[in-house]
Amino acid sequence: MSIRSLAGRSAITRRRFVVGTGLWGAALAVPQGSAGAYAPVYAPASGRPDPLPGTRFDLTIGSVPINITGARMHAVGVNGSTPAPILRWRQGDTVELNVTNRLDEPTSIHWHGLRVPAHMDGVPGLSFGGIAPGETFTYRFPLHQSGTYWYHSHSGFQEQTGLYGALIIDPKDGYAQHFDRDYVMVLSDWTDVDPEDIVSNLKFQSDYYNFRQRTVGTFFRDAHRQGLGATIRDRLQWGAMNMAPTDILDVSGIIYTYLINGQSPGANWTGLFRPGERIRLRFINASAMTLFDVRVPGLTMTVVQADGNDVEPIPVDEFRIGPAETYDVIVSPTADGPYTVFAQAEDRTGYARGTLATRSGLAGPVPPMDPRPLRTMTDMGMGNMDMKGGMAGMEMGSSPGKPGDAPAGGGMDMDHMDMKEANRPGAAAMDMPGMAAASRHKTELKPGVAVQSVAMMPINRLAEPGDGLENNGRRVLTYADLRATIPGADPRPPSREITLHLTGSMERFIWGFDGKKFSEAEPIRLTLGERVRFVLINDTMMEHPIHLHGLWSELENGQGECRPYKHTITVKPGERLSYLVTADEPGLWAYHCHLLYHMEVGMFRTVVVS
């Protein structure tokens, strides 16, 4: 590995934890009084978006000095800031942005979640040619929507190295939910290590950054709790599959520092309030590889928006946010606090932290991280089975849009199953006692280096909070909770169904759709105006936040005509879910996993609408 520093490249040990104080202030764009002028950009540390939107902006992408961990580094930023400026726009306006590249390599900006013409989408080689060094590209598009979104580079690993920023579009008719204060909460993961070196390490050793493996000590603890026989069977079965239940995140806190608004936990980003105010917190997961579990101990969060679209208010204590997703919540502190905004990584190797306080200089108490989760047989695509033969709550024949409504199945003896055979590609349709035909699916996937396993019984998991969040005593948001405030715009049923498997091999760090990486796959072709159902089956042990550019995805989560519109859908391991898409915008559109390294090594397709 190496460090991208002012002094050059130097070695860093695998076991080093990254800590630091962080130096950065949240940025925002302030418009000029003249409608014909481009807005200059400033960088206050408040994280509060400017209430006066502009329509014309100058953005310059270049190298930005940064010090997060105590090492002087160079990030990639916009107008001297990383994260990039907060842009605040107004629904119904047409915005124009001059983007100039001061790097020595091509760059780009993708407006994540925005419905824009294809040639304004910002994916080099697909929707435009990219922005060459020294050149300026002008983006111009109307704003048909409102909500909380973000923007980032779609060139190489520039997103990982700092090129991302918040984007707010105020609704033309005003907000449905009243609030007194407004803060952007950009979550991200920073590393001093060159992303190219991270990918190289993962290809050489897939668990390079997973230092919390099960040991002899954990074996004896499990044997004491579960019994010696059950523990031995568990270890043998995982070993037969050549997988580990500790595979939670590919890149962990051993190499990442987790940030809120560009500030590390030690820097303690602070948002001010007065008791009794309603505070809107706009959470954006701009990380490259990290799922966060977010809570504000002592305060209820009312979820009012998901991926830029209003939802019926949902009071929760915690929610999981995948890379590229956004959630808007409202909190109403009645006491002085201070209150901690706590976002722990899914694998519990680190956290981002900020404070809501009545005055500067205060710090809320930091709660201990939860126990690390472990993958289960459900994550392996075996329904809700335990390894002793139970199938508590396994979904038998549920249809898309009806999560968790199936009866429990009968018992199944897993103790004598050959787990290598069970996870062989192509084994998904094997006959097994007690398994309803509707819970099986046939697949044309063939054995190969790019397909490590195939889910035998993928199930609907939309009503589940996610690994590590079950039964923790807190109210946790699930996808099944999300209900749009208005019915969808297209009431037609789908005319056809497209099923895609999310596949990969941790051993070789290869990811793709249907066992094929981008260079091997054919485009997905849609006819302009048609209505299609996408079905995703996750055959891997990782969550995958899947993002379809240019078109809205209506998640079939049991809410009928009030399905939530999302631009990014995180698919749990062993899950089968579906969503509807109306192909109402022609062009070439990117379709990919928003785990940056997964996308870069192959989990990417092209959707052609014509």
C-alpha positions as CSV (number, residue, x, y, z in Angstrom):
1,M,0.0,0.0,0.0
2,S,1.0,3.6,-0.2
3,I,0.0,7.0,1.0
4,R,-0.9,9.9,-1.3
5,S,0.9,12.6,0.6
6,L,2.7,15.9,-0.1
7,A,6.0,14.1,0.7
8,G,5.3,11.3,-1.8
9,R,4.4,7.7,-1.3
10,S,5.4,5.7,1.7
11,A,4.4,2.4,3.3
12,I,1.6,1.9,5.9
13,T,1.1,-1.2,8.1
14,R,-1.9,-3.3,7.7
15,R,-2.8,-3.2,11.4
16,R,-2.6,0.6,11.7
17,F,-5.9,2.2,12.8
18,V,-6.5,5.6,11.2
19,V,-7.4,8.3,13.7
20,G,-7.2,12.0,13.5
21,T,-8.6,15.4,14.1
22,G,-9.6,16.5,10.6
23,L,-9.5,19.9,9.1
24,W,-12.4,20.9,6.9
25,G,-15.5,23.1,6.9
26,A,-18.8,22.4,5.1
27,A,-19.1,24.4,1.9
28,L,-21.9,26.1,0.2
29,A,-22.6,28.2,-2.8
30,V,-23.7,31.9,-2.4
31,P,-25.3,33.4,-5.5
32,Q,-24.5,36.9,-6.8
33,G,-27.2,39.5,-7.1
34,S,-27.0,39.4,-10.8
35,A,-28.9,36.5,-12.5
36,G,-26.2,36.5,-15.2
37,A,-23.2,36.1,-12.9
38,Y,-21.8,32.8,-11.7
39,A,-22.0,32.2,-7.9
40,P,-18.7,32.2,-5.9
41,V,-18.2,29.5,-3.3
42,Y,-17.3,29.9,0.3
43,A,-16.6,27.3,3.0
44,P,-18.2,28.0,6.4
45,A,-18.0,25.2,9.0
46,S,-21.7,25.3,9.9
47,G,-23.0,22.7,7.5
48,R,-26.1,24.9,7.0
49,P,-27.2,25.3,3.4
50,D,-27.6,28.8,2.1
51,P,-31.3,29.8,2.0
52,L,-30.9,31.8,-1.2
53,P,-30.6,29.5,-4.2
54,G,-28.7,30.4,-7.4
55,T,-29.0,29.2,-10.9
56,R,-25.5,29.7,-12.4
57,F,-22.3,28.4,-10.9
58,D,-18.6,28.2,-11.5
59,L,-17.1,25.0,-10.1
60,T,-13.4,24.2,-10.4
61,I,-12.1,20.7,-9.7
62,G,-8.6,20.5,-8.4
63,S,-6.2,19.3,-5.7
64,V,-7.0,20.3,-2.2
65,P,-4.5,20.1,0.8
66,I,-6.1,18.1,3.7
67,N,-5.1,16.7,7.0
68,I,-7.5,14.2,8.5
69,T,-5.1,11.7,10.3
70,G,-2.1,13.9,11.1
71,A,-0.6,13.3,7.7
72,R,-0.5,16.1,5.1
73,M,-2.4,14.8,2.0
74,H,-3.9,16.0,-1.2
75,A,-7.6,15.3,-1.8
76,V,-9.7,16.1,-4.9
77,G,-12.2,18.9,-4.2
78,V,-14.2,21.6,-5.7
79,N,-13.4,25.3,-5.4
80,G,-10.8,24.5,-2.7
81,S,-13.1,22.4,-0.6
82,T,-13.7,18.8,0.2
83,P,-16.4,17.7,0.5
84,A,-17.5,19.9,-2.4
85,P,-19.8,23.0,-1.9
86,I,-23.4,22.5,-0.9
87,L,-25.5,23.5,-3.9
88,R,-29.0,24.7,-3.1
89,W,-31.4,25.1,-6.0
90,R,-35.1,25.6,-6.6
91,Q,-37.6,23.3,-8.2
92,G,-38.7,24.7,-11.6
93,D,-35.5,26.6,-12.3
94,T,-33.0,25.7,-15.0
95,V,-29.4,25.6,-13.6
96,E,-26.2,26.1,-15.5
97,L,-22.8,25.0,-14.1
98,N,-19.4,25.7,-15.7
99,V,-17.1,22.9,-14.4
100,T,-13.4,23.4,-15.0
101,N,-10.8,20.7,-14.6
102,R,-7.5,21.7,-12.9
103,L,-6.3,18.1,-12.3
104,D,-3.8,16.3,-14.5
105,E,-6.3,13.6,-15.4
106,P,-9.9,13.6,-16.8
107,T,-12.7,14.2,-14.4
108,S,-16.5,14.4,-14.3
109,I,-19.6,15.2,-12.1
110,H,-22.6,13.0,-11.9
111,W,-25.8,14.5,-10.3
112,H,-26.9,11.6,-8.3
113,G,-30.6,10.9,-8.3
114,L,-31.5,13.9,-10.6
115,R,-33.7,13.3,-13.6
116,V,-31.5,15.0,-16.3
117,P,-31.1,14.5,-20.0
118,A,-28.6,11.7,-20.7
119,H,-25.9,13.9,-22.1
120,M,-25.9,15.8,-18.8
121,D,-25.7,12.7,-16.5
122,G,-21.9,12.9,-16.3
123,V,-20.6,9.3,-16.8
124,P,-17.5,9.4,-19.0
125,G,-17.6,7.1,-22.0
126,L,-21.3,6.6,-21.7
127,S,-23.2,9.9,-21.5
128,F,-20.4,12.3,-22.4
129,G,-16.6,12.3,-23.1
130,G,-15.5,13.5,-19.7
131,I,-13.7,16.7,-18.8
132,A,-10.1,16.7,-20.0
133,P,-7.4,18.5,-18.0
134,G,-7.6,22.3,-18.5
135,E,-11.0,22.1,-20.1
136,T,-14.4,23.4,-19.0
137,F,-17.7,21.6,-19.5
138,T,-21.1,23.3,-19.1
139,Y,-23.9,21.4,-17.5
140,R,-27.4,22.8,-18.1
141,F,-30.7,21.2,-17.2
142,P,-34.2,22.0,-15.7
143,L,-35.1,20.9,-12.2
144,H,-38.2,18.8,-12.3
145,Q,-37.9,17.5,-8.8
146,S,-37.1,18.6,-5.2
147,G,-35.4,16.9,-2.3
148,T,-32.0,16.1,-0.9
149,Y,-29.4,14.7,-3.3
150,W,-25.7,14.8,-3.9
151,Y,-23.1,15.0,-6.7
152,H,-19.8,13.2,-7.2
153,S,-17.2,12.2,-9.7
154,H,-17.7,9.3,-11.9
155,S,-14.1,9.1,-12.9
156,G,-11.9,6.4,-11.4
157,F,-11.5,6.7,-7.7
158,Q,-12.0,10.5,-7.4
159,E,-15.1,10.0,-5.3
160,Q,-13.0,8.1,-2.7
161,T,-10.4,10.9,-2.7
162,G,-12.9,13.7,-1.9
163,L,-14.9,14.7,-5.0
164,Y,-18.4,14.6,-3.6
165,G,-20.9,17.2,-2.2
166,A,-24.5,17.8,-1.1
167,L,-27.2,19.1,-3.3
168,I,-30.6,20.4,-2.2
169,I,-33.6,21.4,-4.3
170,D,-36.3,23.3,-2.5
171,P,-39.9,22.4,-3.5
172,K,-41.6,25.2,-5.4
173,D,-44.8,24.8,-3.2
174,G,-42.9,24.7,0.1
175,Y,-42.1,21.9,2.5
176,A,-44.8,19.5,3.7
177,Q,-43.1,19.3,7.1
178,H,-42.2,22.4,9.1
179,F,-38.7,22.9,10.4
180,D,-36.8,25.7,12.1
181,R,-33.2,24.7,11.3
182,D,-31.6,22.8,8.4
183,Y,-28.3,20.9,8.5
184,V,-26.7,18.7,5.9
185,M,-25.0,15.6,7.3
186,V,-22.6,14.2,4.7
187,L,-21.2,10.8,5.9
188,S,-18.0,9.6,4.2
189,D,-15.0,7.4,4.6
190,W,-11.5,8.8,4.2
191,T,-8.2,6.9,3.7
192,D,-4.6,8.1,3.4
193,V,-4.0,5.0,1.2
194,D,-4.1,5.2,-2.6
195,P,-7.4,3.5,-3.7
196,E,-5.5,1.7,-6.4
197,D,-3.4,0.0,-3.7
198,I,-6.6,-0.9,-1.8
199,V,-8.0,-2.7,-4.8
200,S,-4.7,-4.5,-5.4
201,N,-4.6,-5.7,-1.8
202,L,-8.2,-6.9,-2.0
203,K,-7.5,-8.9,-5.2
204,F,-4.4,-10.4,-3.6
205,Q,-6.2,-11.2,-0.3
206,S,-9.9,-10.5,-0.1
207,D,-10.0,-10.2,3.7
208,Y,-6.9,-8.0,3.9
209,Y,-8.8,-5.3,5.8
210,N,-11.0,-7.8,7.8
211,F,-8.9,-8.2,10.9
212,R,-11.7,-9.4,13.2
213,Q,-11.8,-13.0,12.1
214,R,-13.1,-15.8,14.4
215,T,-10.4,-17.4,16.5
216,V,-9.8,-20.2,18.9
217,G,-11.0,-17.9,21.6
218,T,-14.3,-17.2,19.9
219,F,-14.6,-21.0,19.2
220,F,-14.6,-21.7,22.9
221,R,-16.9,-18.9,23.7
222,D,-19.4,-20.1,21.1
223,A,-19.0,-23.7,22.3
224,H,-19.9,-22.6,25.8
225,R,-22.9,-20.7,24.6
226,Q,-24.2,-23.0,21.8
227,G,-22.7,-26.4,22.7
228,L,-19.6,-28.1,21.3
229,G,-21.4,-30.1,18.6
230,A,-23.3,-27.2,17.2
231,T,-20.2,-25.0,17.2
232,I,-18.1,-27.7,15.3
233,R,-20.9,-28.1,12.8
234,D,-21.1,-24.4,12.2
235,R,-17.3,-24.1,11.6
236,L,-17.3,-27.1,9.3
237,Q,-20.2,-25.8,7.2
238,W,-18.7,-22.3,6.8
239,G,-15.4,-23.9,6.0
240,A,-16.9,-26.2,3.4
241,M,-18.3,-23.1,1.7
242,N,-14.9,-21.4,1.9
243,M,-16.5,-18.3,3.4
244,A,-16.5,-16.5,6.7
245,P,-19.4,-15.1,8.7
246,T,-17.2,-12.1,9.5
247,D,-17.3,-10.9,5.9
248,I,-19.3,-7.7,6.6
249,L,-17.4,-4.9,4.8
250,D,-14.5,-5.2,2.3
251,V,-12.7,-2.1,3.7
252,S,-12.9,-1.4,7.4
253,G,-11.9,1.0,10.1
254,I,-8.4,-0.3,10.0
255,I,-7.8,1.9,7.0
256,Y,-10.7,4.3,7.1
257,T,-11.5,7.4,9.2
258,Y,-15.3,8.0,9.2
259,L,-16.4,11.6,8.7
260,I,-19.4,13.9,9.2
261,N,-19.3,16.9,6.9
262,G,-15.6,16.2,6.3
263,Q,-14.7,16.1,10.0
264,S,-13.4,13.2,12.0
265,P,-14.8,12.0,15.3
266,G,-12.2,14.0,17.2
267,A,-13.1,17.2,15.4
268,N,-16.7,17.0,16.7
269,W,-18.7,18.7,14.0
270,T,-21.4,20.8,15.9
271,G,-24.8,22.0,14.8
272,L,-26.4,24.6,17.1
273,F,-30.1,24.7,18.1
274,R,-32.5,26.2,20.6
275,P,-34.7,23.9,22.7
276,G,-38.1,23.4,21.2
277,E,-36.9,23.9,17.6
278,R,-37.6,21.3,14.8
279,I,-34.3,20.5,13.1
280,R,-34.1,18.9,9.7
281,L,-31.1,16.7,9.3
282,R,-30.3,15.7,5.7
283,F,-28.2,12.6,5.9
284,I,-26.3,11.7,2.7
285,N,-24.1,8.6,2.5
286,A,-21.2,9.8,0.3
287,S,-18.9,7.0,1.4
288,A,-17.1,4.8,-1.1
289,M,-17.6,1.5,0.7
290,T,-19.4,1.9,4.1
291,L,-22.9,1.3,5.3
292,F,-23.7,3.4,8.4
293,D,-26.2,2.8,11.2
294,V,-27.3,6.2,12.4
295,R,-28.9,7.4,15.6
296,V,-29.1,10.4,17.9
297,P,-29.4,8.9,21.4
298,G,-32.0,10.6,23.5
299,L,-34.0,11.9,20.4
300,T,-36.6,10.3,18.2
301,M,-35.9,10.8,14.5
302,T,-38.9,11.2,12.3
303,V,-38.1,10.1,8.7
304,V,-39.8,12.4,6.2
305,Q,-37.9,11.8,3.0
306,A,-36.0,9.0,1.4
307,D,-33.8,9.5,-1.7
308,G,-35.2,13.0,-2.2
309,N,-38.9,11.9,-2.1
310,D,-41.3,12.6,0.6
311,V,-42.6,9.6,2.7
312,E,-45.3,9.4,5.4
313,P,-43.5,10.4,8.6
314,I,-41.9,7.4,10.4
315,P,-40.6,7.8,14.0
316,V,-37.5,5.7,14.5
317,D,-34.5,5.5,16.8
318,E,-32.1,4.3,14.2
319,F,-31.7,3.7,10.5
320,R,-29.2,2.0,8.2
321,I,-28.1,4.1,5.2
322,G,-26.2,2.5,2.3
323,P,-23.7,4.3,0.1
324,A,-25.5,6.9,-2.2
325,E,-28.8,6.8,-0.2
326,T,-30.2,9.9,1.5
327,Y,-32.7,10.2,4.4
328,D,-34.1,13.4,5.8
329,V,-35.2,13.3,9.4
330,I,-36.6,15.8,11.8
331,V,-35.6,15.9,15.5
332,S,-37.2,18.1,18.2
333,P,-34.9,18.4,21.2
334,T,-36.7,20.0,24.2
335,A,-33.7,20.0,26.5
336,D,-30.3,21.6,26.2
337,G,-28.5,18.4,25.4
338,P,-25.9,18.1,24.0
339,Y,-26.9,15.3,21.7
340,T,-24.5,13.0,19.8
341,V,-25.1,12.2,16.1
342,F,-23.7,8.7,16.0
343,A,-23.1,6.8,12.8
344,Q,-21.3,3.5,13.3
345,A,-20.0,1.4,10.4
346,E,-21.9,-1.8,9.9
347,D,-18.9,-3.9,10.8
348,R,-18.4,-1.9,14.0
349,T,-14.8,-1.0,13.3
350,G,-15.3,2.7,13.6
351,Y,-17.8,5.5,13.6
352,A,-18.5,9.1,12.6
353,R,-19.7,11.5,15.2
354,G,-21.1,15.0,15.6
355,T,-23.0,17.0,18.2
356,L,-26.2,19.0,18.4
357,A,-25.7,21.7,21.0
358,T,-27.0,25.0,22.3
359,R,-23.6,26.6,22.1
360,S,-20.2,25.9,20.6
361,G,-17.6,23.9,22.4
362,L,-19.9,21.2,23.8
363,A,-19.6,17.5,23.1
364,G,-22.3,14.9,23.5
365,P,-21.5,11.6,25.1
366,V,-20.4,8.9,22.6
367,P,-22.1,5.6,23.1
368,P,-20.2,2.3,22.8
369,M,-20.4,0.6,19.5
370,D,-22.8,-2.3,19.2
371,P,-21.5,-5.9,19.0
372,R,-20.2,-6.8,15.5
373,P,-22.7,-8.7,13.4
374,L,-22.1,-12.1,11.9
375,R,-23.4,-13.4,8.6
376,T,-26.0,-16.2,8.8
377,M,-27.4,-18.9,6.6
378,T,-30.1,-16.4,5.6
379,D,-27.3,-14.2,4.2
380,M,-26.1,-17.2,2.3
381,G,-29.4,-17.4,0.5
382,M,-30.8,-20.3,2.5
383,G,-34.0,-18.7,3.7
384,N,-34.5,-18.2,7.4
385,M,-33.0,-21.6,8.3
386,D,-30.7,-22.3,11.2
387,M,-28.1,-25.0,10.9
388,K,-30.0,-27.4,13.2
389,G,-32.8,-27.8,10.8
390,G,-35.2,-25.0,11.7
391,M,-36.7,-22.6,9.2
392,A,-38.3,-20.1,11.5
393,G,-40.3,-17.6,9.4
394,M,-38.9,-18.7,6.0
395,E,-41.0,-17.1,3.3
396,M,-42.7,-19.7,1.2
397,G,-44.1,-18.2,-2.0
398,S,-44.4,-14.6,-1.2
399,S,-44.9,-12.3,-4.1
400,P,-43.1,-9.0,-4.8
401,G,-44.5,-6.2,-2.7
402,K,-45.6,-8.4,0.2
403,P,-42.7,-8.7,2.6
404,G,-42.9,-11.1,5.5
405,D,-46.4,-12.3,4.9
406,A,-45.6,-16.0,4.3
407,P,-46.1,-18.8,6.8
408,A,-43.3,-20.6,8.5
409,G,-42.1,-23.7,6.7
410,G,-41.4,-27.1,8.0
411,G,-38.1,-28.4,9.3
412,M,-35.1,-29.1,7.1
413,D,-32.1,-31.2,8.1
414,M,-29.1,-29.1,7.2
415,D,-26.7,-31.1,9.3
416,H,-26.2,-33.7,6.6
417,M,-26.3,-31.4,3.6
418,D,-23.2,-31.1,1.5
419,M,-22.6,-27.4,1.7
420,K,-20.2,-27.3,-1.2
421,E,-22.8,-28.9,-3.4
422,A,-25.5,-26.6,-2.0
423,N,-23.6,-23.5,-3.0
424,R,-22.4,-24.8,-6.3
425,P,-23.6,-22.4,-9.1
426,G,-26.7,-23.9,-10.7
427,A,-27.8,-25.6,-7.4
428,A,-30.5,-23.0,-6.8
429,A,-33.3,-25.1,-8.2
430,M,-32.6,-28.4,-6.4
431,D,-35.5,-30.2,-4.8
432,M,-35.5,-30.1,-1.0
433,P,-38.1,-31.4,1.5
434,G,-40.5,-28.8,2.9
435,M,-39.6,-26.1,0.3
436,A,-42.5,-24.6,-1.7
437,A,-42.0,-24.5,-5.4
438,A,-42.5,-20.7,-5.4
439,S,-39.5,-20.2,-3.2
440,R,-37.2,-21.8,-5.7
441,H,-35.8,-20.1,-8.8
442,K,-33.9,-21.5,-11.8
443,T,-30.8,-19.9,-12.9
444,E,-28.6,-20.2,-16.0
445,L,-25.5,-19.2,-14.0
446,K,-22.6,-21.5,-14.6
447,P,-19.7,-22.4,-12.3
448,G,-16.8,-20.0,-12.8
449,V,-14.3,-17.8,-11.1
450,A,-16.8,-14.9,-11.0
451,V,-19.6,-16.8,-9.2
452,Q,-18.7,-18.0,-5.8
453,S,-22.2,-19.1,-4.7
454,V,-25.8,-19.0,-5.8
455,A,-28.7,-18.3,-3.3
456,M,-30.7,-21.5,-3.0
457,M,-33.7,-19.8,-1.4
458,P,-33.5,-16.1,-1.7
459,I,-36.3,-14.4,0.3
460,N,-38.0,-11.0,0.7
461,R,-36.1,-9.2,3.5
462,L,-37.6,-5.7,3.1
463,A,-39.1,-5.9,6.6
464,E,-35.8,-6.8,8.2
465,P,-33.6,-3.9,9.6
466,G,-30.3,-5.6,8.5
467,D,-27.5,-7.6,10.1
468,G,-26.5,-6.3,13.5
469,L,-29.7,-4.3,14.0
470,E,-32.2,-7.1,14.9
471,N,-33.6,-7.1,18.4
472,N,-31.4,-4.3,19.7
473,G,-34.2,-2.6,21.7
474,R,-34.4,0.3,19.3
475,R,-37.0,1.2,16.6
476,V,-35.1,0.6,13.4
477,L,-36.3,1.8,10.0
478,T,-36.9,-0.9,7.3
479,Y,-37.6,-0.6,3.6
480,A,-41.1,-2.0,4.3
481,D,-41.9,1.1,6.4
482,L,-41.4,3.5,3.5
483,R,-44.7,4.8,2.1
484,A,-44.8,7.6,-0.5
485,T,-47.1,10.5,0.4
486,I,-48.7,10.4,-3.1
487,P,-49.4,7.5,-5.5
488,G,-47.0,6.8,-8.3
489,A,-47.3,8.6,-11.6
490,D,-47.6,5.5,-13.7
491,P,-50.4,3.1,-12.7
492,R,-49.7,0.6,-15.5
493,P,-48.6,-3.0,-14.7
494,P,-45.3,-4.0,-16.0
495,S,-45.2,-5.6,-19.5
496,R,-42.1,-7.7,-18.8
497,E,-39.8,-8.8,-16.0
498,I,-36.0,-8.6,-16.0
499,T,-34.2,-10.8,-13.4
500,L,-30.6,-10.1,-12.5
501,H,-28.3,-11.9,-10.1
502,L,-25.8,-9.9,-8.1
503,T,-22.7,-12.1,-8.2
504,G,-19.1,-12.1,-7.1
505,S,-16.2,-14.0,-5.8
506,M,-14.6,-12.7,-2.6
507,E,-11.5,-14.8,-3.1
508,R,-10.7,-13.1,-6.4
509,F,-12.5,-9.9,-5.7
510,I,-14.6,-10.1,-8.8
511,W,-18.1,-8.6,-9.0
512,G,-20.8,-8.4,-11.6
513,F,-24.4,-9.1,-12.7
514,D,-25.2,-12.7,-13.7
515,G,-21.6,-13.7,-13.3
516,K,-20.3,-11.2,-15.9
517,K,-18.3,-8.1,-15.4
518,F,-19.0,-5.0,-17.4
519,S,-16.6,-5.8,-20.2
520,E,-18.4,-9.1,-20.8
521,A,-22.0,-8.1,-20.5
522,E,-24.6,-7.0,-23.0
523,P,-26.6,-3.8,-22.4
524,I,-30.1,-4.0,-21.0
525,R,-32.4,-2.7,-23.6
526,L,-35.7,-0.9,-22.8
527,T,-38.2,0.5,-25.2
528,L,-39.1,4.2,-24.6
529,G,-42.3,4.4,-22.6
530,E,-42.4,0.7,-21.5
531,R,-43.1,-0.4,-17.9
532,V,-40.7,-3.0,-16.6
533,R,-40.2,-5.0,-13.4
534,F,-36.6,-5.5,-12.3
535,V,-36.0,-8.5,-10.0
536,L,-32.7,-8.5,-8.1
537,I,-31.4,-11.7,-6.4
538,N,-28.3,-11.2,-4.3
539,D,-26.1,-14.3,-4.5
540,T,-23.3,-12.8,-2.5
541,M,-22.5,-12.3,1.2
542,M,-22.4,-8.5,0.8
543,E,-25.1,-5.8,0.7
544,H,-25.1,-4.0,-2.7
545,P,-26.5,-0.5,-3.1
546,I,-27.8,-0.7,-6.7
547,H,-28.2,2.6,-8.6
548,L,-30.0,3.1,-11.8
549,H,-29.2,6.4,-13.5
550,G,-31.8,8.5,-15.2
551,L,-34.9,6.6,-14.3
552,W,-36.8,6.2,-11.0
553,S,-37.1,2.8,-9.3
554,E,-40.4,2.2,-7.5
555,L,-39.7,-0.3,-4.7
556,E,-42.3,-3.0,-4.4
557,N,-42.5,-3.0,-0.6
558,G,-46.2,-3.8,0.1
559,Q,-47.3,-0.2,0.0
560,G,-49.6,-0.6,-3.0
561,E,-49.8,2.5,-5.2
562,C,-47.7,4.5,-2.7
563,R,-44.5,2.6,-3.5
564,P,-41.5,4.7,-2.5
565,Y,-39.4,6.2,-5.4
566,K,-35.7,5.5,-4.8
567,H,-32.6,6.1,-6.9
568,T,-30.5,3.6,-4.9
569,I,-31.7,0.3,-3.4
570,T,-29.6,-1.6,-1.0
571,V,-30.1,-5.4,-1.6
572,K,-29.3,-7.6,1.5
573,P,-27.4,-10.8,1.2
574,G,-29.6,-13.7,0.2
575,E,-32.4,-11.3,-0.7
576,R,-34.9,-11.2,-3.6
577,L,-36.6,-7.9,-4.2
578,S,-38.3,-6.2,-7.1
579,Y,-39.1,-2.7,-8.3
580,L,-40.9,-1.1,-11.2
581,V,-39.3,1.2,-13.8
582,T,-40.9,3.4,-16.4
583,A,-38.5,4.0,-19.3
584,D,-39.5,7.6,-19.9
585,E,-36.1,9.1,-20.7
586,P,-34.1,8.0,-23.7
587,G,-30.4,7.5,-23.6
588,L,-27.5,5.4,-22.4
589,W,-27.8,5.0,-18.6
590,A,-25.4,3.5,-16.1
591,Y,-26.6,0.8,-13.8
592,H,-24.2,-0.3,-11.1
593,C,-23.4,-1.1,-7.5
594,H,-22.5,2.0,-5.6
595,L,-19.8,0.3,-3.6
596,L,-17.0,2.0,-5.5
597,Y,-14.5,-0.8,-5.7
598,H,-17.2,-3.3,-6.7
599,M,-18.3,-1.0,-9.5
600,E,-14.7,-0.5,-10.7
601,V,-14.0,-4.2,-10.9
602,G,-17.1,-5.1,-12.8
603,M,-20.5,-4.7,-11.2
604,F,-21.7,-2.3,-13.9
605,R,-24.2,-2.6,-16.8
606,T,-25.5,-0.2,-19.4
607,V,-29.3,0.4,-19.8
608,V,-30.3,1.6,-23.2
609,V,-33.6,3.3,-23.6
610,S,-34.7,3.9,-27.2
